[in-house]
Amino acid sequence: MKFKSRGTRNDLLFGLRGLLAELQVNEGVRISSIQTPQVHNGNITGSPIRSRPGEGKKIEAASALPPNADKIVIPLLEVHKVIDTERRAYDQLLLMMLQGASDLKSSEDDMMALRGTLDIVKSESKAKDKIQTNDSKLIMQLSKKLETLLMDNEDLRDQNENLNNRIVTLEHENLGVYES
């Protein structure tokens, strides 16, 4: 499947992992080391991650306890239900973490590979920049040399033309000397 954004993909994967973890926990796959008590009256509670009615209030530490808290008796069945619910939540979180660990590792491997590629590209870019700098210097040197040679060539042409004119003048003078 292809997604338009990474966030959408991650949301879907997180939801699927949560669903799979909840299914595995409810199907009896246990990965925690705590023994699971038997379910009484076939009553399996929902996912502890989802909010349940009546849990909107946060219980603060000792200030929320009534003054006679040491005399309150809670049935063992209720304690087992709460422990079982917490154990399921713990198992589900562990399963989600285990399933996400491989994605994290592969993402880290991809990131390391991309960093390596980036380092290679940077070094190649530096080498190309150095070559370009050297080429620019060489072009400047060759341009100066060409300019010097062109100027020397022009001077030599001028000298050659002057010498030719002088030869012609001397020949005319020699011819004039012989004619008279």
C-alpha positions, -999 to +999 in steps of 0.1 A: +000+000+000+011+035-007+002+065+015+002+102+008+022+110+039+044+093+065+021+104+093-009+086+078+012+054+073+025+056+109-011+062+123-023+031+104+006+010+115+002+021+151-035+013+150-029-021+134-002-030+159-026-020+187-053-042+172-029-071+168-015-067+202-050-066+217-060-097+197-029-116+209-034-106+245-071-115+244-064-148+226-041-159+254-006-151+242+013-139+273+047-124+272+049-110+307+064-131+335+035-126+358+010-154+361-024-146+347-054-153+370-084-171+356-111-150+341-142-151+363-177-153+349-163-150+313-160-113+319-131-099+297-128-061+299-120-039+269-087-024+261-072-004+290-057+020+266-091+033+255-109+056+278-137+040+298-167+057+313-161+070+348-123+073+344-122+109+335-110+119+370-074+116+379-067+103+413-041+122+432-017+105+456-026+105+492-050+135+492-076+115+473-079+087+498-107+090+523-097+093+560-108+057+568-089+041+538-071+016+560-105+001+569-119-003+534-122-039+522-120-047+485-132-081+473-104-103+459-123-108+427-122-071+420-084-070+427-079-099+403-099-081+376-079-050+380-046-070+380-058-089+349-067-057+331-033-041+339-015-073+329-033-072+295-024-036+291+012-044+299+013-074+275-003-053+248+023-025+252+051-051+252+038-066+220+034-032+204+070-023+214+083-056+201+065-052+168+077-016+164+113-025+173+120-041+139+105-010+121+127+012+143+157-009+135+151-009+098+144+029+098+177+034+117+195+012+092+180+032+063+190+064+081+225+052+085+227+041+049+214+075+038+240+092+060+267+071+044+253+081+009+252+117+020+288+116+031+299+100-002+279+126-022+295+154+000+330+141-007+323+138-044+309+173-044+340+186-027+362+168-052+342+182-081+344+217-066+382+213-062+385+201-098+363+230-109+385+255-090+416+240-105+400+241-140+390+277-135+426+286-124+440+267-155+415+285-178+426+319-163+463+310-168+456+298-204+436+329-212+464+351-199+490+331-219+468+333-251+464+370-246+502+374-243+508+352-274+482+372-294+499+405-284+533+390-292+520+378-326+506+412-333+540+428-324+558+403-346+534+410-375+540+447-371+578+440-371+575+418-401+555+444-419+581+471-410+609+448-422+591+441-455+586+478-460+622+484-453+632+456-477+610+471-504+625+505-497+660+492-499+653+473-531+639+505-546+669+524-535+692+497-550+673+497-582+674+535-583+712+533-577+717+509-606+694+528-629+713+560-627 
